[in-house]
Amino acid sequence: MLRQDILNQYRALLGPEKIDRLCQMAATIKNVKIVHVNSTKDGGGVAEILSQMVPLMKILDLNVQWHIIQGETGFFQCTKMFHNLLQGENSSLPSPSSLQIYEQTNKKNAATLKKVLQEADIVFIHDIQPLSLLSHFPNRKGKWIWRCHIDLSTPSEYIWQYLKKYIDLYDASIFSMKEFSQKLPHPIYIIPPSIDPLSEKNIELDSYEIKNILTKLQIDNNRPYLLQVSRFDRFKDPLGVIETYRLAKTKHPELQLILAGGGASDDPEGDKVLKEVEKSSEGDLDIHIIVLPSNSHRIINALQRGANIVLQKSLKEGFGLTVAEALWKSKPVIGGNAGGIRLQVIDGQTGFLVTTPQEAADRIEDFFQNPQLGQECGRRGKELVKEKFLITRQLQDYLVVMTDMLLSTGQKNRASM
């Protein structure tokens, strides 16, 4: 599709003023060399955002590249421990040898990416996996920004202090919520993540396609179902979702549950959690565990559009793109009272926030007893996502950050020449 055709689709959906403003802002930094770095090309929210953000930046004629760091199993085991500890899990600390693997892996990647990172004007480093890359560029040309996507409200003090020595080297940090931000010696920006309304996961689907996909997945189209879409991760609480379903099913024996998702190459715990979920659901033919490849966007779209109620019962959550996706489809959502879900689920307005399986089951009953409540929550939820959680808004926020960084070094005038 031609560049102008895509921009016109956004204009039709969001209004011409917002998109024209985005184009104007992008034009002021059209020659700036921008690089995004993360740890996986697919699987997980960061990769999903970048897979939509980078093409949109290119449509706006920005000079942008996206690079993936490489690592062995030991590296990702270490960074998964970082992730869990930073999100408040009380688990064992990485060993000195594990920390050495982390540091050496970043050193190797710094050598591989030396030319592109050294020459970049703006570098976005996403999350903790590539965090220490910057320590290998003492004479860097451009501005480096650390983009943290996880819940840092209650981090392990030991791991935070270990990683902070790298974070302090950055020129700015971006967090998804004010509650996640930490005291740092540089500017901090609060930018929530977003979804792309034109992506395969979020475009409109006709009822025939939805029904056809559900049939292929052996889901009974004639009975209601609950849905949670997420990686198989303990922080997503899939076992709590199964317990919620069982409580709700005592009043609604026709109810089905779908747990759909996959893994990510930077998450070595996924297979273990999946086995726990399979064991917990054993013998219940109304629980559908659907393991999907990372490119199953249209299938997820159909699952969300066919669902009666969408759950995202996370215990910790940086944002929860699946919540925004469900709200965009005008679905009633029950979310865990955690992190970025609170930005999207306004309790009693766009859905319900819950802590326990019993609370979740009670809210499911509320939606079943009052279908109009679910319709109203879905309507308000879509309006909220349109206003606050679409990719055009997030890119505009990023353009503000980049402009600030360039102005701080007097680069902006040169960049637009």
Buried (B, 14 or more C-beta within 10 A) or exposed (E): EEEEEBBBBBBEBBEEEBBEEBEEBBEBBEBBBBBBBBBBBBBBBBBBBBBBBBBBBBBBEBBBBBBBBEBEEBBBBBBBBBBBBBBBBEEEBBEEEBBEBBBEBBEBBBEEBEEBBBEBBBBBBBBBBBBBBBBBBEEBBBBBBBBBBBBBBEBBEEBBEBBBEBBEBBBBBBBBBEBBBBEBEBBBBEBBBBBBBBBBBBEEBEEEBBBBBBEEBEBEEEEBBBBBBBBBBBBBBBBBBBBBBBBBBEEBEEBBBBBBBBBBBBBBBBEEBBEBBBEBBEEBEBBBBBBBEBEBBBBBBBBBBBBBBBBBBBBBBBBBBBBBBBBBBBBBBBBBBBBBBBBBBBEEEBBBBBEBBEBBBBBBBBBBEEEEBBBBBBEBBBEBBBEBBBBBBBBBBBBEBBBBBBEEEEBBEEBEE
